[in-house]
């Protein structure tokens, strides 16, 4: 069976996810921007019964725009935001795709909060940039 391993930056917090993600999403909400320090968040959802969590996690609860609550698990040592659980979807765990550190991980199929998207990200693939190794 397919297996994906997500870790925090220091490796202390580790999630092993069995099978393919149920959904991979790209979120432009302001909370994801603040949580990631980037201009969007990319999330993979897995059935809770397919995820094993090892290590210590500090938890933080946040109420979203719709009034639902998410409980975030992040590493108390390095501060990486690795996963979260949503009270509106108690059977799933959302995992930050960057924590898989796998360029072959499936890309998002859903985008949310596009009204908060940074305009320059809409054509990022077409944007000319210098490239470094």
N, C-alpha and C positions, 0 to 999 in steps of 0.2 A: 504494500500500500504506500502511496505517496506520503511523504513526511516533510514538514517545513519546521525549521527551528529559528525562533526569534530570540535575540538577546539584547540586553542593554549595552551601552558602550563598554562597560568594564567586564561584562560577562557574568556578573553575580546573579542577575535575574534572567531566567530562561523559560521560554514557552515552547513546547513541542506540540505541533498541530498535525493531526492525522487527516489525510485526504486533501481534496481540493477545497479552497475557500468557497463558502456559499455565495459570497458577493465581494467584489473589490470596488470601493467607492473613492471618488475624489471629492473632497469637501473644501469649499471656499469660505466657510463661516469664519467670523472674526475670532471665535474661541479656538478653532483649530489653528488659525494663524498664530495666535498667542501661545498655544500649547507647543507647537512645533518650532516656532521661531522662523518659519518659512511663510510663503504666501498661500499655502494650502496644506491639507493633510490627506494622506492616502491610507485607506483602511481596508483590511481584509477581515471579513467576518467568518467565524467558524462556529459550528455547534459546540456548545460548552462541554459536552461529553467527549469531544474529540481533542480536547486541549489539556495538557498537563503543565502545571506551573511549578517551577523549582526556584528557590531563592526567596529573598525577602523583598516585599513591595510595600512602599508607603502609599496610602490611599487618599484620594482627594475627590470630593463630590462636587459636582457642578450642575445647576439647573439650566437647561437650554431654553431657547426662544419659545418652544412649544409647551414648556412646563414639565418636560420629562427630565429625569436625573440620570447622569452618567457618573460612574465611580471609576476613576482613573487609577491604574497601578503603575507606579514609577519606581525606579531604583533609588533607594535612600543613599547610595554611595555616589553614583555618577549623575543622577538626576534624569536619566532617560525616561521618557514617557513611552511605555511599552505596550500596554493594553488597557482596555476599559470595558465595563459591563454597563448595559443600559437597562433601566428598570422597565422600559417599554418593550424590551425584547430579552426577557430573562434567560432564554435558552441559548443565547449566543454570547460570544466574546469577540470584541473587535481588537485587532492587533495592528499596530503601526507597521506598514509595509516596509519602511526603511529598516526596521529592526531585523528583518530577515536577511539583509545584506546580500540579496540575490538578484542580480540584474535580469535573470530569466523568470522572476516571479511574475505571474499574470498581471496585466495592467487593468486599470479601472474600466468598468462597464457602465457605471452610474456616476453622474456629477450632481452635486447639490449646492445650494446657496450661490448659484452663478451670478446673482445680482451683486455679490460682494467680491467677485473675482477681480483681481488686478488686471487691467486691460492689456498690459504687455504680455501676459501669459497666454492670451488667446492664440497668438501666432508664434509661440516660442520656437517651434521647430523651424519656422521660416526666418527667424531672427539671426542675423549675421553676428557671429561672435568669434573671438580668437579662441583657439583650442590648445590646451596644454595637457601633457600626460600626467 
